[in-house]
Amino acid sequence: MPLTIHRIIVHYLDKQERTTDADIDYSSEMLTIDDFATKLTDELHNSISANSSIKNAAFKEDETNSFTIRLNDYLEDATDDKFVLFSKSLDLLKTKVEKQSLAKGGYYLFSDYTINDSRYVAVVLLRKKSGINIIKEGSEYKLDGAENINIDKIAMAARLNYDIFNAIGDDRKYLAIITTQSDGEVSEYFKEWVLAAGMIKNTVNTDRLMKIIKTIDLPNDEEGNEISRSDFQRAVYEYARTNNRRRVNIYNMSEHFFGSDAKTAIKDFADANDIVLDPEFRVGGKWKNLITIKVSVPGIILNVDFDKINENDVDVQEDQIIIRSPELAALLTRRYNNATALDEQ
């Protein structure tokens, strides 16, 4: 996994929780690009990619601020001076966090790097508990290479995939946004700073996950036998319904149903079928559509998906059920006629 750092710098935003005072201590020089910086960048890149709170986004259309203007200026003319100027868009974030008494500061690391032939520009908020020792010598912040890297937690981050951002006609999201807020949502002040928009709504994530659950290869039960689709869908429905605030993590869900060696089963299926969804989100009201309702009376058995119970498909009235399906009617008629013909032979 070859990685090349083009530029990297860190600044300190000093802001204590439950205060409205903030200050920025800017580094006067960029960080030295050495083995430790390279390893750190690699660890941060992987940590962002694997983070369960990652949100796919894009920049707001027809709106700019100092962050996006200076970023675009740097991308058009990648010089040291323009990179430093871009990093000093932190001034705008400072004005926003001063309005948030509960917001906390930390070290903001800006980096421009290439990994696996793809270029990224990232901004990562690291706090003192993140497992990285950042020291100040004179007017410069430096990484202390004497410490082992231990990415305990990234507080917040925004990462631009330059190749997707710069491609003509590519509609994929090019911004990866992460947060560690307890509700899984991105902090408004951080989102406003980077002008992130177009994040996938929970309703869309829900629809896409249901599509996956209805088509992915079925797992086996505890005895090694493949379970039925309806039983699998019911189990997935109950799994999410009983989770705290109905939040699901697709890696945890994969491990639960497919085993500890298949934690990426749902993600792999989504990628293979060009389905984009967030790793963690709250399932919406349509989640009930995973349920198949089974009823029977002597001689009649019905298995009906929850979303098919409506006046256009399976119309349940007070004393009768009307199934409006030409395809089902034709199939039943054909099989009935075939059975009748066999009796007459």
Summary of the structure (lengths in Angstrom):
residues: 345
radius of gyration: 26.4
end to end distance: 71.1
largest distance: 100.5
contacts: 959
relative contact order: 0.12
helix: 39%
strand: 26%
